[in-house]
Amino acid sequence: MGCGFCEAALSNTVGTLVVNCVVKPIGRQLDYVCRFHDNVEKLREKKRELADARKRLLLKIEEAKNRLLLIEDDVQNLQSRADETLSDMGTLEEEIQLNKRCLNWCPNWSWRYQLSKKAMKKIQDISELLDKFGQLGPVGYPAPTALPTIDFLCSKEFVFSKSSETAFYQIIEALKDENTNMIGLWGMGGVGKTTLAREVGSQAQNLICLTKL
């Protein structure tokens, strides 16, 4: 009885190994062959989806460049991957077309298996790429800009009027205020607004350690 039980257990184990090691791989291979046309059509559909996503991305990149934005590195990398994938797709489609006559009139099961397997792998790659398109954030960001500088006039010959002196010290005090973002000067033409602004810039460098105004 013990031997019978062992033989039965061994038989089941061997049967399982045969199924896992022989039957299942053969089943996958047959699936690639039988679904060849379906896989090729799915691949072409995915190619169209990727081409459309790439086109939309290029429009966004062009719009960002027109707004003088810099393009994010991950956006450029995604565009490059899409270009490379579409190029590979063209190569694979050429391979399919070259063997189409043989596959239709005298099916070459080895070729059908290999091409179908390649198509499934490419479908998976494109699907992952399309997911990245869907997760993409802003394509561009503003370029860092330096504050404009002023070529300051020499102040040796600058003479304050009573009104300009008052305005001068008011501006200096305003510059010391961290909450000040912008200071405006107004008045009639020719009263010395530009000269006063330059003098303020020159004095501010010494008084409050500003290097740029």
ABEGO torsion letter per residue (X at the ends): XAAAAAAAAAAAAAAAAAAAAAAAAAAAAAAAAAAAAAAAAAAAAAAAAAAAAAAAAAAAAAAAAAAGBBBBAAAAAAAAAAAAAAAAAAAAAAAAAAAAAAAAABBBAAAAAAAAAAAAAAAAAAAAAAAAAAABBBABBBBBBBBBBBBBBBAAABBBBAAAAAAAAAAAAAAABAABABBBBBEBBGAGAAAAAAAAAAAAAAAAGBABX
